[in-house]
């Protein structure tokens, strides 16, 4: 089992920045691929970014490419999502997710992940 806890959400003005963290415990986090997803009210959960077990490969949704950066520190069992140039349409609950996987393949579908955090709210005001 892996337990994931997100933090770092909050209220920010458009154009601002936030850094989300995802603290993992329970198993060897370094053997897990990780992803970030978000869900706005009335919408389905959507893919934001993914990173492989070692951090060498990343992939982003087109809507956040160039503004968001996913990273991880396996020594600290923590993943991150740096969000810059935030827009009101980025407002959502953000979730981190993990699945045991080594290699360079990146997972963008919610069904690919076994473990999920509880989510952290990000609100961007205009």
C-alpha positions in Angstrom: 0.0 0.0 0.0 1.0 3.6 -0.6 -0.6 6.5 1.2 -0.5 9.9 -0.6 -1.1 13.2 1.0 -1.3 16.4 -1.1 -0.6 19.9 0.3 0.0 23.4 -1.0 -3.3 24.3 -2.5 -5.0 27.6 -1.9 -6.4 30.8 -3.3 -4.2 32.8 -5.8 -4.8 35.6 -8.2 -4.6 35.0 -12.0 -1.0 35.0 -13.1 0.2 33.8 -9.7 2.0 30.6 -8.7 1.5 27.7 -6.4 3.6 24.6 -5.6 1.7 21.4 -4.7 3.4 18.6 -2.8 2.5 14.9 -2.6 4.0 13.1 0.3 4.1 9.3 0.0 4.4 6.7 2.7 4.1 2.9 3.0 6.1 1.5 0.2 9.2 2.3 -1.8 8.0 5.5 -3.6 11.0 5.4 -6.0 9.4 2.3 -7.6 6.2 4.1 -8.4 5.3 6.3 -11.4 3.3 9.3 -10.4 0.7 11.6 -11.9 -1.3 14.7 -11.1 -4.9 15.1 -12.1 -7.6 17.7 -11.4 -11.3 17.9 -11.2 -13.4 21.0 -11.5 -17.0 21.1 -10.3 -19.3 19.3 -12.6 -16.5 18.0 -14.7 -14.6 14.7 -15.0 -11.2 14.2 -13.5 -8.6 15.1 -16.1 -4.9 14.4 -16.6 -2.5 17.2 -15.8 1.0 15.8 -15.7 2.9 12.5 -15.3 6.5 11.5 -14.3 8.2 8.2 -14.4 9.8 6.4 -11.4 13.2 8.0 -11.7 12.0 11.5 -12.8 13.8 11.3 -16.2 10.5 11.3 -18.2 7.6 13.8 -18.0 4.5 14.5 -19.9 1.9 17.3 -19.7 -1.6 18.0 -20.8 -1.6 20.7 -23.5 -3.6 23.0 -21.3 -0.7 23.3 -18.8 2.3 22.7 -21.0 4.9 25.5 -20.5 3.2 26.6 -17.2 3.3 23.6 -14.9 6.3 21.5 -14.0 6.1 18.0 -12.4 9.1 16.7 -10.4 9.9 14.3 -7.6 12.5 13.8 -4.9 12.7 10.1 -4.2 14.9 10.6 -1.2 12.1 12.6 0.4 9.3 10.4 -0.9 7.7 13.5 -2.3 6.3 14.6 -5.6 5.7 18.1 -6.7 3.7 20.2 -9.2 4.9 23.7 -9.7 2.2 25.8 -11.2 3.0 29.2 -12.8 0.9 31.7 -14.7 -2.2 30.3 -13.2 -5.5 31.0 -14.9 -9.1 30.9 -13.5 -9.7 27.8 -15.6 -7.0 26.0 -13.5 -9.4 26.1 -10.6 -10.0 22.6 -9.4 -9.3 20.0 -6.8 -5.8 18.6 -7.6 -5.0 14.9 -6.9 -1.8 13.1 -7.0 -1.8 9.4 -8.0 0.8 6.6 -8.1 1.2 3.1 -9.5 4.1 0.7 -9.2 6.0 0.9 -12.4 9.6 1.3 -13.5 10.7 2.3 -17.0 10.0 5.3 -19.1 6.3 4.8 -19.9 4.1 7.6 -18.7 0.4 7.0 -17.6 -2.2 9.6 -18.4 -5.5 7.7 -17.7 -7.0 7.6 -14.2 -7.6 3.9 -14.5 -3.8 3.3 -14.7 -3.3 4.4 -11.1 -3.8 2.3 -8.0 -3.3 4.9 -5.3 -4.8 8.4 -4.9 -4.5 11.2 -2.4 -7.4 13.0 -0.9 -6.9 16.1 -3.1 -6.1 19.8 -2.5 -8.2 22.7 -3.6 -6.7 25.3 -6.0 -8.7 28.4 -6.6 -7.5 31.0 -9.1 -9.4 34.4 -9.0 -9.6 36.7 -12.0 
